[in-house]
Amino acid sequence: MGGVEGGLFRDAPCGYLIADERWRITAANRTFLTWTGYEPVDVTGVAFQELLPMGDRLLHATRSVPQMQLAGAVSEVSLEILDARGERRAALLTATRGAGDDGSPEIRIIVFSAHERRQYELELVTALRRAEESEARSARAEAGLQHLALHDPLTGLPNRAGLATILDRELAGRREGAEIAALFVDLDHFKSVNDSLGHNAGDELLTVVAQRLTAAVRSSGTVARLAGDEFVVLEHVEALADATALADRLLATLNAPLVIEGLEIVCSASIGIALSDGECGDPSRLLRQADIAMYRAKARGRNAWDVHDPAEVDPAVDRMRLLGELRHAIEAGQLLVHYQPRMDMATGAISGVEALVRWQHPTRGLLHPVDFIDLAEESGLIRGLGAWVLDEALDQGGRWHRAGPDHAPVEIAVNLSARQLVDPRLTEMIADALIRHGFDPRLLTLEITETALMENPAVALKVLTALKVLGVGLAIDDFGTGYASLTYLKDFPIDELKIDRSFVSGLGSNAGDCAIVSSCIQLAHAVGIRAVAEGVETDYQRSALLTMGCDLAQGYHYSRPLAPDRITEWITAHAPAIAGYQAG
């Protein structure tokens, strides 16, 4: 019986009793005791029939006992059992005769409450029903989550992930002779609506735009919202003319006035169009092509569309390729320094030169700073590039100085970038370069753009003060294009203020530019520094600047930036006019 009294007997889900041949209980499991409220001592040694009401005792004696004697088992018999409180409990009984662990005969009695059995069956059915409902809810929840993952919550349109799924399917299943047109729609001046009327108004505008775009597209088409004010429209077309007609239709429907926050707003957009070619199966490539065309439409003046040219180079890919080539340009000897003369306006003498970097690209030819300096700034290459330019300029300046009296010491101006300005090793690097080349720091002017100074005025002041201790000159470049206050201009240890070429070019044709240039010159003199004009191209501009009292000038009127050998020839040819350098 020890084996029977193990876990199976003890924890069986029904009442389980062990009795001897006379139905005297020798063991009762936990389920039976819990159901009846008896303790083990209350039932051990008690005849099973003593637990039955008088009527069921007779039933037990006339049905269960004879059946056990004849068949060795008792089929399911309905009866009642008295619990510990004397209350009746309906039950079903089955029993079998077997052998105990010691070989002696024993009767194994299973008592299952009829009520609990019905309750169990009911609970089972309920549990199954709940499981089915839970599974259905889970399926609905999963479908809801999938919808949220693939759709924009504001407009209900497919989002970027949803669009990619749709475009994958469309590209794979497009029929022969038809193409998929992707139209990248970017709202014009959407930020001004957000800034002036608030984000709620912006959301309302986006919702209206989504509705209008959807109404303008065929039922087989797709409208998606990528992010912010960017939408994409997909349609199957037979030819490019179908796609451009759709773009015209989209612009027309967007241009219809609408009222938001009590104000009438006319919405416009820039649209880029790209067609899937016969081999294009890449959704991201198609969207990228449409995006490129959209930016070209925006550059044309907005509220317009443009079509992607398959022969056009992807600017993002081209930019990454150019960055990789720039990393090796210095080592490969592809970078050059050209020099542009700076003229003393009062005497017409050469004051010095500005060092300007060039890139002799192996396939693209000579590239100017506008083609790669921003890339160098963003990538962090500007530090190494700037150090190389300074080193080259000081080396050239040393050669001019050693060449003799025909090459009087020439002042050299070198540009510093915003990223160089916050480099903690900048001052040390410049000091080392001056010592290495034996270059007089009074002949070196470092130019920093106005915008770079204003990014962090406190850091800029600290760095410029440290540079000034070295004895070098300092200039604010592109003055007038940033937002430097007079307070900062007064506090910075500046020697020159360089007036941006965009103002100088307007001299003689724009009264506003004339007033700005004149004011800049007066401002520079008021704080005791020199005024330098950039981009002087005509004699009229030179004359006007001279009349205004400008100190120095540079530009194509005097000379273009020249390679080292040619600028050396230029300096030699103008040697009698070189401004004398007075050693301290």
Number of C-alpha atoms within 10 A of each C-alpha: 16 9 10 14 16 11 10 11 22 18 15 14 13 19 24 25 27 25 22 21 15 11 19 20 22 19 21 23 22 19 20 25 19 12 16 18 13 16 14 15 10 11 20 17 15 15 16 22 18 14 18 21 17 12 10 17 19 13 17 19 12 11 14 20 17 14 16 17 12 9 11 14 20 20 15 15 16 17 21 22 23 15 18 16 9 12 11 16 16 15 20 18 20 17 22 15 20 16 13 17 12 8 9 11 14 22 24 23 22 20 23 22 23 17 13 15 14 11 12 13 12 12 13 12 12 12 12 12 12 12 12 12 12 12 12 12 12 12 12 12 12 12 12 12 12 12 15 15 15 19 21 19 12 12 18 15 22 25 23 19 15 21 23 18 14 17 22 15 13 18 19 12 9 13 11 8 9 14 21 24 27 28 33 30 28 25 21 16 13 17 15 11 17 15 11 10 14 13 13 13 16 21 17 15 21 21 15 15 21 20 14 15 21 18 13 19 17 12 9 8 14 20 23 28 25 20 11 13 19 17 24 25 24 24 22 21 16 14 14 16 10 14 24 19 11 21 23 16 15 24 22 14 16 22 15 12 13 14 10 15 11 7 10 10 15 11 20 24 25 27 35 30 31 27 26 21 14 11 7 12 16 14 19 12 14 22 23 18 25 27 24 24 25 28 18 20 22 20 11 13 10 19 20 19 24 22 21 19 15 11 6 10 11 14 10 11 10 11 13 12 11 15 18 11 14 22 15 12 18 15 9 10 10 15 21 19 20 21 24 22 27 25 24 21 22 12 13 14 19 25 23 26 25 23 24 20 25 22 21 16 15 10 6 8 9 14 14 13 13 9 13 17 18 14 18 21 16 11 12 13 17 21 19 13 20 19 17 16 22 25 19 18 26 24 18 18 24 17 15 18 16 12 12 10 11 15 20 20 26 23 22 26 24 22 21 21 19 21 16 21 20 14 12 10 10 18 19 12 14 18 15 13 18 19 11 12 17 13 17 17 19 14 18 25 22 23 22 24 19 22 19 21 25 18 12 13 15 11 14 19 17 11 17 21 15 15 20 17 9 15 15 19 22 23 26 26 26 21 23 20 15 14 11 18 9 10 8 14 17 13 10 18 18 22 19 23 26 25 27 19 20 14 22 23 18 16 22 12 9 12 10 12 17 21 12 17 26 18 13 22 23 18 17 22 17 11 14 13 18 21 25 27 30 21 19 21 18 14 11 12 20 22 13 17 25 16 12 15 17 26 20 25 26 28 20 14 14 19 16 15 22 18 15 16 9 13 19 17 12 14 21 16 13 14 16 14 16 23 19 13 12 6 7 4
